[in-house]
Structure formats: structure tokens, C-alpha cells
């Protein structure tokens, strides 16, 4: 388990940039945290750590954004996904093992996540303060 305490969006991005250095290219990163917690800020930092130069934005309406750098990153927003059929219609399963999947609102698809996903919980602890907990999940 890794834990970061950040006091600004920039610090959240810097923590994610450091985290990204240890990625191998096919991870599933399941992000948990409420609206405005910093999930997209974390993804921006992760992208920077993977030499992605694109502007990273929330895929709220697109459902998935694709970014290329050291590895391909597929950035999902599962906020509106409420069932297996909804998830299937996003094409989610076709992306597995083809890059790094970063999934916002993972609580909506938790039962469908691969056993070896990485869980990132972002807790709001103050106006700009965040507690970021990163742990590898293994439900075997």
C-alpha cells in the first residue's frame, strides 16, 4: 500500500506522476472518490509521468478518452454505467490487456473489475487536501 497526502491539485498530479513510473503498461487502475475528489487531476499526473503530452480531461460524455505516450492510456468514466449491459456497451472488455485502463467511478463496476486491479481511493480531507491510498487488489 502507498499513501500520499496532498494539499493542492498540483501536488495530487505530482504524486500520480511518481506512481506512474512503476507501471508496466497493462494495469487496470480503479479510482474511487466523490465528485471533485481529484480523480481527473490524478489521471493528468499519471499521464505526465508516462510522457503523454495531450490535455487530459474527464471523459464524462465520451465515456473513454485515449492517450498515447510511453504506454497507451484509456481513461474511462463509469458514472452513468449502472449494469453489465451498460458496461458491455462501452467496449470496456475489449480494452483489457491493451494498455493502462484508468477508471473513474469504479464503484459502479466494482464486481466486474479484474482480480489484480490497482485500487486508488481519494479522500477529501479539507478544501484542497487529499488523502490518496493506493493498493493492489487480489480477490482470489
GROMACS elastic network, one bead per residue, 0.5 to 0.9 nm:
[ bonds ]
;  ai    aj funct       b0    kb
    1   133     6  0.70509   500
    1   134     6  0.55788   500
    1   136     6  0.72557   500
    2   132     6  0.80587   500
    2   133     6  0.58569   500
    2   134     6  0.50155   500
    2   135     6  0.65395   500
    3   131     6  0.71328   500
    3   132     6  0.55568   500
    3   134     6  0.62449   500
    3   135     6  0.88331   500
    4    12     6  0.83313   500
    4    15     6  0.69219   500
    4   130     6  0.80110   500
    4   131     6  0.58725   500
    4   132     6  0.50268   500
    4   133     6  0.66231   500
    4   134     6  0.85108   500
    5    11     6  0.85729   500
    5    12     6  0.82183   500
    5    15     6  0.87864   500
    5   129     6  0.71965   500
    5   130     6  0.57079   500
    5   132     6  0.62963   500
    5   133     6  0.89030   500
    6     9     6  0.77560   500
    6    10     6  0.84793   500
    6    11     6  0.53541   500
    6    12     6  0.56427   500
    6    15     6  0.79202   500
    6   128     6  0.78750   500
    6   129     6  0.55337   500
    6   130     6  0.51518   500
    6   131     6  0.65557   500
    6   132     6  0.78481   500
    7    10     6  0.82399   500
    7    11     6  0.63189   500
    7    12     6  0.76321   500
    7   126     6  0.83861   500
    7   127     6  0.85916   500
    7   128     6  0.52783   500
    7   130     6  0.63931   500
    8    11     6  0.51984   500
    8    12     6  0.63676   500
    8    13     6  0.87110   500
    8   127     6  0.89453   500
    8   128     6  0.51531   500
    8   129     6  0.63152   500
    8   130     6  0.78747   500
    9    13     6  0.62123   500
    9    14     6  0.86383   500
    9    38     6  0.70231   500
    9    41     6  0.61382   500
    9    42     6  0.81286   500
    9   128     6  0.73101   500
    9   129     6  0.86787   500
    9   130     6  0.89034   500
   10    13     6  0.50602   500
   10    14     6  0.62095   500
   10    15     6  0.87148   500
   10    41     6  0.78082   500
   10    45     6  0.83529   500
   11    15     6  0.61637   500
   11    16     6  0.85924   500
   12    15     6  0.51844   500
   12    16     6  0.63100   500
   12    17     6  0.86420   500
   12    38     6  0.73668   500
   12    41     6  0.64941   500
   12    42     6  0.57357   500
   12    45     6  0.73187   500
   12   130     6  0.77141   500
   12   132     6  0.83032   500
   13    16     6  0.50997   500
   13    17     6  0.61050   500
   13    18     6  0.87811   500
   13    38     6  0.89300   500
   13    41     6  0.56482   500
   13    42     6  0.50551   500
   13    43     6  0.74402   500
   13    44     6  0.62247   500
   13    46     6  0.70535   500
   13    48     6  0.83722   500
   14    18     6  0.64147   500
   14    19     6  0.86896   500
   14    42     6  0.82329   500
   14    45     6  0.58647   500
   14    46     6  0.83321   500
   14    48     6  0.89355   500
   14    49     6  0.86210   500
   15    18     6  0.52896   500
   15    19     6  0.62970   500
   15    20     6  0.87529   500
   15    42     6  0.76874   500
   15    45     6  0.72689   500
   15    46     6  0.83585   500
   15   132     6  0.88121   500
   16    20     6  0.60687   500
   16    21     6  0.88856   500
   16    41     6  0.85055   500
   16    42     6  0.53632   500
   16    43     6  0.70960   500
   16    44     6  0.79201   500
   16    47     6  0.84051   500
   16    48     6  0.86018   500
   16    49     6  0.74628   500
   17    20     6  0.51676   500
   17    21     6  0.68715   500
   17    42     6  0.81330   500
   17    43     6  0.87751   500
   17    44     6  0.82751   500
   17    47     6  0.72610   500
   17    48     6  0.61054   500
   17    50     6  0.77287   500
   18    21     6  0.55700   500
   18    22     6  0.78185   500
   18    45     6  0.83039   500
   18    46     6  0.77656   500
   18    49     6  0.67120   500
   19    22     6  0.60038   500
   19    23     6  0.75341   500
   19    45     6  0.88992   500
   19    46     6  0.70620   500
   19    49     6  0.79203   500
   20    23     6  0.54119   500
   20    24     6  0.89145   500
   20    45     6  0.80832   500
   20    46     6  0.51691   500
   20    47     6  0.76766   500
   20    48     6  0.84022   500
   20    49     6  0.53458   500
   20    50     6  0.64188   500
   21    24     6  0.85516   500
   21    46     6  0.84841   500
   21    49     6  0.62262   500
   21    50     6  0.71985   500
   23    26     6  0.80221   500
   23    27     6  0.71854   500
   23    50     6  0.87589   500
   23   100     6  0.85098   500
   24    27     6  0.70977   500
   24    71     6  0.83391   500
   24   100     6  0.84992   500
   25    70     6  0.83014   500
   25    71     6  0.56061   500
   25    72     6  0.74920   500
   25    73     6  0.83948   500
   25    97     6  0.83622   500
   25    98     6  0.81371   500
   25    99     6  0.54404   500
   25   100     6  0.54572   500
   26    71     6  0.84626   500
   26    72     6  0.88588   500
   26    73     6  0.89884   500
   26    96     6  0.75118   500
   26    97     6  0.51068   500
   26    98     6  0.62673   500
   26   101     6  0.74212   500
   27    96     6  0.85101   500
   27    97     6  0.75312   500
   27    99     6  0.71216   500
   27   101     6  0.63405   500
   27   102     6  0.83629   500
   27   116     6  0.83485   500
   27   117     6  0.66932   500
   27   118     6  0.72823   500
   28    96     6  0.77202   500
   28    97     6  0.85213   500
   28    99     6  0.85501   500
   28   100     6  0.59006   500
   28   102     6  0.62385   500
   28   103     6  0.76868   500
   28   113     6  0.80298   500
   28   114     6  0.74953   500
   28   116     6  0.78336   500
   28   118     6  0.61270   500
   28   119     6  0.85857   500
   29   100     6  0.74374   500
   29   101     6  0.58767   500
   29   103     6  0.61115   500
   29   104     6  0.87945   500
   29   106     6  0.89404   500
   29   117     6  0.59210   500
   29   119     6  0.60162   500
   29   120     6  0.70588   500
   30   101     6  0.80914   500
   30   102     6  0.62071   500
   30   103     6  0.50192   500
   30   104     6  0.67191   500
   30   105     6  0.78665   500
   30   106     6  0.54003   500
   30   107     6  0.83577   500
   30   110     6  0.82736   500
   30   113     6  0.79259   500
   30   117     6  0.67382   500
   30   118     6  0.59612   500
   30   120     6  0.60602   500
   30   121     6  0.84453   500
   31    39     6  0.67051   500
   31   102     6  0.72074   500
   31   103     6  0.57038   500
   31   104     6  0.50729   500
   31   105     6  0.63001   500
   31   106     6  0.56778   500
   31   107     6  0.81098   500
   31   118     6  0.84087   500
   31   119     6  0.60727   500
   31   121     6  0.60152   500
   31   122     6  0.76025   500
   32    37     6  0.88411   500
   32    39     6  0.77434   500
   32   103     6  0.86452   500
   32   104     6  0.67485   500
   32   105     6  0.58654   500
   32   106     6  0.59385   500
   32   107     6  0.64507   500
   32   119     6  0.75004   500
   32   120     6  0.60463   500
   32   122     6  0.62086   500
   32   123     6  0.85385   500
   33    36     6  0.81304   500
   33    37     6  0.56677   500
   33    38     6  0.78277   500
   33    39     6  0.71452   500
   33   104     6  0.83273   500
   33   105     6  0.72735   500
   33   106     6  0.89139   500
   33   107     6  0.87647   500
   33   120     6  0.84663   500
   33   121     6  0.59136   500
   33   122     6  0.50339   500
   33   123     6  0.61670   500
   33   124     6  0.81303   500
   34    37     6  0.53900   500
   34    38     6  0.85080   500
   34    39     6  0.86616   500
   34   105     6  0.81589   500
   34   122     6  0.79955   500
   34   123     6  0.78492   500
   34   124     6  0.82072   500
   35    38     6  0.80357   500
   35    39     6  0.85832   500
   36    39     6  0.75368   500
   36    40     6  0.86555   500
   36   124     6  0.85572   500
   37    40     6  0.85737   500
   37    41     6  0.87837   500
   37   122     6  0.61565   500
   37   123     6  0.65294   500
   37   124     6  0.58000   500
   37   130     6  0.74535   500
   38    41     6  0.50134   500
   38    42     6  0.60562   500
   38    43     6  0.85759   500
   38   122     6  0.70002   500
   38   123     6  0.87888   500
   38   124     6  0.85117   500
   38   130     6  0.79761   500
   39    42     6  0.51178   500
   39    43     6  0.62808   500
   39    44     6  0.87567   500
   39    58     6  0.87746   500
   39   104     6  0.65944   500
   39   105     6  0.88654   500
   39   120     6  0.89405   500
   39   121     6  0.90000   500
   39   122     6  0.72485   500
   40    44     6  0.61592   500
   40    45     6  0.86983   500
   40    56     6  0.76881   500
   40    57     6  0.67124   500
   40    58     6  0.59631   500
   40   104     6  0.79064   500
   41    44     6  0.50500   500
   41    45     6  0.64341   500
   41    46     6  0.86704   500
   41    56     6  0.86037   500
   41    57     6  0.87065   500
   42    45     6  0.52283   500
   42    46     6  0.61933   500
   42    47     6  0.86519   500
   43    47     6  0.60658   500
   43    48     6  0.85497   500
   43    56     6  0.73642   500
   43    57     6  0.86275   500
   43    58     6  0.89968   500
   43    75     6  0.79554   500
   43   102     6  0.73772   500
   44    47     6  0.51500   500
   44    48     6  0.62643   500
   44    49     6  0.87337   500
   44    52     6  0.89927   500
   44    55     6  0.78522   500
   44    56     6  0.55063   500
   44    57     6  0.77501   500
   45    48     6  0.50066   500
   45    49     6  0.62243   500
   45    50     6  0.87125   500
   46    49     6  0.50922   500
   46    50     6  0.64481   500
   46    51     6  0.89582   500
   46    52     6  0.87552   500
   47    50     6  0.50601   500
   47    51     6  0.64495   500
   47    52     6  0.51470   500
   47    53     6  0.77387   500
   47    54     6  0.83899   500
   47    56     6  0.76172   500
   47    67     6  0.78890   500
   47    68     6  0.87741   500
   47    69     6  0.78419   500
   47    73     6  0.76694   500
   48    51     6  0.51302   500
   48    52     6  0.53603   500
   48    53     6  0.68699   500
   48    54     6  0.89047   500
   48    69     6  0.88210   500
   49    52     6  0.74795   500
   49    70     6  0.88436   500
   50    53     6  0.89771   500
   50    68     6  0.86531   500
   50    69     6  0.58412   500
   50    70     6  0.51789   500
   50    71     6  0.67073   500
   50    72     6  0.88820   500
   50    73     6  0.89546   500
   51    68     6  0.82942   500
   51    69     6  0.50789   500
   51    70     6  0.58433   500
   51    71     6  0.85277   500
   52    55     6  0.84486   500
   52    56     6  0.89162   500
   52    67     6  0.66877   500
   52    68     6  0.59118   500
   52    70     6  0.72077   500
   52    71     6  0.85124   500
   52    72     6  0.87975   500
   52    73     6  0.89072   500
   53    56     6  0.86331   500
   53    67     6  0.84624   500
   53    68     6  0.82011   500
   53    69     6  0.74303   500
   54    67     6  0.67424   500
   54    68     6  0.79996   500
   54    69     6  0.89404   500
   55    67     6  0.88968   500
   56    59     6  0.88618   500
   56    65     6  0.83466   500
   56    67     6  0.80379   500
   56    75     6  0.88610   500
   57    60     6  0.87385   500
   57    65     6  0.81693   500
   57    75     6  0.89815   500
   58    61     6  0.82668   500
   58    62     6  0.86725   500
   58    63     6  0.87218   500
   58    64     6  0.86978   500
   58    65     6  0.80895   500
   58    75     6  0.79754   500
   58    76     6  0.82602   500
   58    77     6  0.72502   500
   58   104     6  0.86791   500
   59    62     6  0.50985   500
   59    63     6  0.50889   500
   59    64     6  0.53829   500
   59    65     6  0.57799   500
   59    75     6  0.68473   500
   59    76     6  0.61963   500
   59    77     6  0.55414   500
   59   104     6  0.88999   500
   60    63     6  0.55654   500
   60    64     6  0.79301   500
   60    76     6  0.80723   500
   60    77     6  0.55006   500
   60    78     6  0.80109   500
   60    79     6  0.74778   500
   60    80     6  0.85192   500
   61    64     6  0.83274   500
   61    77     6  0.82080   500
   62    65     6  0.68467   500
   62    76     6  0.85425   500
   62    77     6  0.81894   500
   63    75     6  0.80883   500
   63    76     6  0.55225   500
   63    77     6  0.51273   500
   63    78     6  0.69466   500
   63    79     6  0.87767   500
   63    80     6  0.87684   500
   63    90     6  0.71234   500
   64    74     6  0.63620   500
   64    75     6  0.52877   500
   64    77     6  0.64187   500
   64    78     6  0.89696   500
   64    90     6  0.80466   500
   64    92     6  0.89060   500
   64   103     6  0.89363   500
   65    73     6  0.81217   500
   65    74     6  0.57686   500
   65    75     6  0.50794   500
   65    76     6  0.66448   500
   65    77     6  0.89193   500
   66    72     6  0.70603   500
   66    73     6  0.57675   500
   66    75     6  0.63132   500
   66    76     6  0.89229   500
   67    71     6  0.83831   500
   67    72     6  0.57158   500
   67    73     6  0.51200   500
   67    74     6  0.65388   500
   67    75     6  0.79439   500
   68    71     6  0.61319   500
   68    73     6  0.63776   500
   68    74     6  0.89590   500
   69    72     6  0.60837   500
   69    73     6  0.80131   500
   71    99     6  0.63576   500
   71   100     6  0.71368   500
   72    98     6  0.77800   500
   72    99     6  0.50052   500
   72   100     6  0.62604   500
   72   101     6  0.86721   500
   73    98     6  0.89449   500
   73    99     6  0.57189   500
   73   101     6  0.58982   500
   73   102     6  0.71074   500
   74    95     6  0.76750   500
   74    99     6  0.69508   500
   74   100     6  0.61102   500
   74   102     6  0.61167   500
   74   103     6  0.82127   500
   75   100     6  0.83504   500
   75   101     6  0.60194   500
   75   103     6  0.59800   500
   75   104     6  0.76986   500
   76    92     6  0.84889   500
   76   101     6  0.72566   500
   76   102     6  0.60634   500
   76   104     6  0.59955   500
   76   105     6  0.85680   500
   77    80     6  0.78432   500
   77    81     6  0.84500   500
   77   102     6  0.86382   500
   77   103     6  0.59730   500
   77   105     6  0.62653   500
   77   106     6  0.82127   500
   78    81     6  0.50512   500
   78    82     6  0.82198   500
   78    87     6  0.79723   500
   78   103     6  0.69773   500
   78   104     6  0.60557   500
   78   105     6  0.51648   500
   78   106     6  0.64551   500
   78   107     6  0.84283   500
   78   108     6  0.64581   500
   78   109     6  0.73708   500
   79    82     6  0.80434   500
   79   104     6  0.73802   500
   79   105     6  0.53248   500
   79   106     6  0.81128   500
   79   107     6  0.87780   500
   79   108     6  0.68937   500
   80    86     6  0.83001   500
   80   105     6  0.88459   500
   80   108     6  0.82320   500
   81    84     6  0.81543   500
   81    85     6  0.86334   500
   81    86     6  0.53312   500
   81    87     6  0.59695   500
   81    90     6  0.87936   500
   81   105     6  0.89447   500
   81   108     6  0.63985   500
   81   109     6  0.74617   500
   82    85     6  0.83150   500
   82    86     6  0.62986   500
   82    87     6  0.76293   500
   82   108     6  0.61784   500
   82   109     6  0.75996   500
   83    86     6  0.51347   500
   83    87     6  0.63101   500
   83    88     6  0.86111   500
   83   108     6  0.81273   500
   83   109     6  0.77745   500
   84    87     6  0.50191   500
   84    88     6  0.60015   500
   84    89     6  0.85421   500
   84   109     6  0.79989   500
   84   112     6  0.81013   500
   85    88     6  0.50421   500
   85    89     6  0.61462   500
   85    90     6  0.88714   500
   86    89     6  0.52380   500
   86    90     6  0.67415   500
   87    90     6  0.53932   500
   87    91     6  0.72464   500
   87    92     6  0.65086   500
   87    93     6  0.84323   500
   87   109     6  0.75752   500
   87   112     6  0.88989   500
   88    91     6  0.55792   500
   88    92     6  0.62818   500
   88    93     6  0.69783   500
   89    92     6  0.76879   500
   90    93     6  0.83515   500
   91    94     6  0.55325   500
   91    95     6  0.70682   500
   92    95     6  0.55132   500
   92    96     6  0.70935   500
   93    96     6  0.55410   500
   94    97     6  0.83925   500
   94    98     6  0.80224   500
   95    98     6  0.54254   500
   95    99     6  0.71104   500
   95   100     6  0.86274   500
   95   101     6  0.75197   500
   96    99     6  0.71122   500
   96   100     6  0.81081   500
   96   101     6  0.73637   500
   96   114     6  0.89037   500
   97   100     6  0.76405   500
   97   101     6  0.86881   500
   98   101     6  0.85693   500
  103   106     6  0.58229   500
  104   107     6  0.84884   500
  105   108     6  0.60110   500
  105   109     6  0.79101   500
  106   109     6  0.53638   500
  106   110     6  0.56732   500
  106   113     6  0.82578   500
  106   119     6  0.89611   500
  107   110     6  0.50653   500
  107   111     6  0.84816   500
  108   111     6  0.83383   500
  109   112     6  0.54863   500
  109   113     6  0.66642   500
  110   113     6  0.54264   500
  110   114     6  0.89549   500
  111   114     6  0.85766   500
  112   115     6  0.87990   500
  113   116     6  0.82769   500
  113   117     6  0.68009   500
  114   117     6  0.56346   500
  114   137     6  0.89057   500
  114   138     6  0.85136   500
  114   139     6  0.86959   500
  115   137     6  0.65457   500
  115   138     6  0.50033   500
  115   139     6  0.52436   500
  115   140     6  0.68560   500
  116   136     6  0.66610   500
  116   137     6  0.53888   500
  116   139     6  0.74092   500
  116   140     6  0.88376   500
  117   135     6  0.87607   500
  117   136     6  0.61052   500
  117   137     6  0.54593   500
  117   138     6  0.71815   500
  118   134     6  0.70056   500
  118   135     6  0.57732   500
  118   137     6  0.57515   500
  118   138     6  0.88463   500
  119   133     6  0.79250   500
  119   134     6  0.57283   500
  119   135     6  0.53139   500
  119   136     6  0.60063   500
  119   137     6  0.64230   500
  120   132     6  0.67901   500
  120   133     6  0.56322   500
  120   135     6  0.66419   500
  120   136     6  0.87661   500
  121   131     6  0.79832   500
  121   132     6  0.57532   500
  121   133     6  0.51815   500
  121   134     6  0.65921   500
  121   135     6  0.86814   500
  122   130     6  0.64913   500
  122   131     6  0.57436   500
  122   133     6  0.65479   500
  122   134     6  0.88351   500
  123   129     6  0.85534   500
  123   130     6  0.55538   500
  123   131     6  0.50795   500
  123   132     6  0.64372   500
  123   133     6  0.83319   500
  124   127     6  0.75067   500
  124   128     6  0.77471   500
  124   129     6  0.61749   500
  124   131     6  0.65860   500
  124   132     6  0.89572   500
  125   128     6  0.78240   500
  125   129     6  0.52890   500
  125   130     6  0.53917   500
  125   131     6  0.66776   500
  126   130     6  0.69497   500
  127   130     6  0.85725   500
